[in-house]
């Protein structure tokens, strides 16, 4: 009897863990510009403010790519994105909206 209860608890834990990681949105972000991408913000469509900078202290240099994971626990796919470039680059801040559940990679162009 104790074995069955332990097995049931393990099954519930495994199912919960798999569900939590399934909500993470993962994609490759490629910088195909000539400027350093200094900040990358996201927020679900309909949220009126940008959330924390996804890069933190990192930047994305021209020609480089980075795996991005959005693990905010939300069950949404459509996100607004904001890209900011280094000062003096001549590139304007760029915004876009994408379905990140279906996105395997995203390239930012000039």
C-alpha positions in Angstrom: 0.0 0.0 0.0 2.8 2.4 0.9 4.5 1.7 -2.5 1.3 2.6 -4.4 0.9 5.9 -2.5 4.6 6.8 -3.2 4.2 5.9 -6.8 1.1 8.1 -7.1 2.9 11.0 -5.5 5.9 10.5 -7.9 3.5 10.5 -10.8 1.8 13.7 -9.7 5.2 15.4 -9.1 6.5 14.3 -12.6 3.3 15.5 -14.3 3.5 18.9 -12.5 7.2 19.3 -13.4 6.6 18.5 -17.0 3.8 21.0 -17.2 5.9 23.8 -15.7 8.7 23.3 -18.2 6.3 23.0 -21.1 5.2 26.6 -20.4 8.7 27.9 -21.0 9.1 29.6 -24.3 12.5 29.0 -25.9 13.9 30.4 -29.2 17.1 31.6 -30.8 17.5 35.3 -31.2 19.8 36.4 -34.0 21.3 39.9 -34.3 21.6 40.4 -38.1 22.3 44.2 -37.7 25.6 46.1 -37.6 25.0 47.3 -34.0 25.1 45.9 -30.5 21.7 44.9 -29.2 21.8 46.2 -25.7 18.3 45.5 -24.3 15.5 43.1 -25.1 12.1 43.4 -23.4 9.0 41.3 -23.7 5.5 41.3 -22.3 2.4 39.4 -23.2 0.2 41.2 -25.6 -2.2 43.4 -23.7 0.1 44.2 -20.8 0.7 47.9 -20.8 4.3 47.9 -19.5 7.6 46.2 -20.4 8.9 43.6 -18.1 12.5 43.2 -17.0 15.3 43.3 -19.7 15.7 39.7 -20.8 19.4 40.2 -21.4 20.2 41.5 -17.9 23.8 42.5 -18.1 24.4 40.7 -21.4 24.3 42.2 -24.9 24.0 40.6 -28.3 26.8 41.6 -30.7 26.3 41.9 -34.5 26.2 38.4 -36.1 25.7 36.6 -32.8 22.8 34.5 -31.6 21.5 33.6 -28.1 19.0 31.1 -26.8 16.2 33.0 -25.1 14.0 31.4 -22.5 10.9 33.2 -21.2 9.9 31.3 -18.1 7.3 33.6 -16.7 4.8 30.9 -15.8 2.1 32.4 -18.0 0.0 30.3 -20.4 0.2 32.7 -23.3 2.0 32.6 -26.6 1.7 36.1 -28.1 4.3 38.6 -26.8 5.3 42.1 -27.7 9.0 42.5 -28.0 11.2 45.6 -27.8 14.8 45.8 -29.1 17.1 48.6 -28.1 20.5 49.2 -29.7 23.7 50.9 -28.4 23.7 54.7 -28.4 25.2 56.2 -31.6 24.5 53.1 -33.7 22.0 55.0 -35.8 19.4 52.3 -35.3 16.0 53.1 -33.8 14.3 51.1 -31.1 12.3 48.3 -32.8 9.1 46.7 -31.6 7.3 43.6 -32.9 4.7 41.1 -31.8 5.1 37.4 -32.3 3.6 34.0 -31.3 6.6 32.7 -29.4 5.0 29.2 -29.0 5.5 28.7 -32.7 8.8 30.5 -33.1 12.0 28.5 -33.3 14.2 31.6 -34.1 13.8 35.3 -34.5 16.2 37.5 -36.4 16.4 41.2 -35.9 17.4 43.2 -39.1 18.2 46.8 -39.8 
